[in-house]
Amino acid sequence: MLWYLHVCAVNGVVVTGYEDQAEGTMIEDADGSGHLTRVLLKPRVTVTPESDREKALHLHEDAGKLCFIARSVRFPVEHEPEIV
């Protein structure tokens, strides 16, 4: 979220609300250990009427490339954003 807010700010998109319903997929191994295989972020972002909604949508890609967490894990972090 923080990288997304940053890239929006430097690109002139004013975010007034941000909610995320993240989902994750985990595999449990026979010995009881496990690991995540996928995370899906489903942010619902509210922007001002003057903001470019299409740009706000595409900035999720930029934020994902900069995110420390997404760049550190061994599984894909995907996005299904909704801009309102």
N, C-alpha and C positions, 0 to 999 in steps of 0.2 A: 504494500500500500504506500509506503513512504516514497519509494522510487517513482511510483505512478503519480503521486501528488507533485513530486519535484518536476518530472517531465511535463506535466500539464502546466505548471506554473511558468516554466521557461518557454512554453509554446503558446501562451495566452489563453489557455483553457481554464476557466474558473470552476473548480469543483466545490459544490455546496453540500454534498452528501456522499457517503461511501459505505456500503454494506457488502459483506462477502459471505456466501454460503459455500465454504470449501468442502470438498469431498476427497477422500483418499481410499486407495485400494491397497490392502496388505495381504501378504501371503504368510501363512503360519506353517513352519516346518514341523516335521515329525517329532523333533526333540523339544518342541514348544517355543523355539526361537522364531523370529519372523522379521520381515522387512517390508517397507512400502515399495510398491511397484509403480505407482502413479498418483499424482495429486491434480485435482481439477479445481481451479479457482473460478468462482461464479460471481464476480463483483457486480453490484448494481450501483452505478455511479450517476449522481445527479449533477448537472452542470447548469450554469446560467443560460437564459435564452440567447444571449449574445455569443456564447461559446460555440465553436465548430464541433458538432456532435460526431461527425465522421472522423475528425482528427482525434477527438477524445477516445474513440473506439480503437484506432490504430496505435495510439500511444501505449496501449497495454503491451504490445510487442517490444517496444523500446524499453519499457520498465522491466520486463522479464529478462532481457539481455543484461541489464545492469544489476539486478537483484542478487545480493550476496547469498541468500539462502538458495534460490533457484540455481545459482552457479555452483553451489557446493554439494548438492545431493546427486545420487546416482540413478535417479529416475526422472522421467519427464514431469515438468510442471506446466500444465496447459491452462488456457484461459477461455472462458465463455462469457465475455462481458456484455452487460446491458447498459446502454446510456439513456438516461431519461432527463 
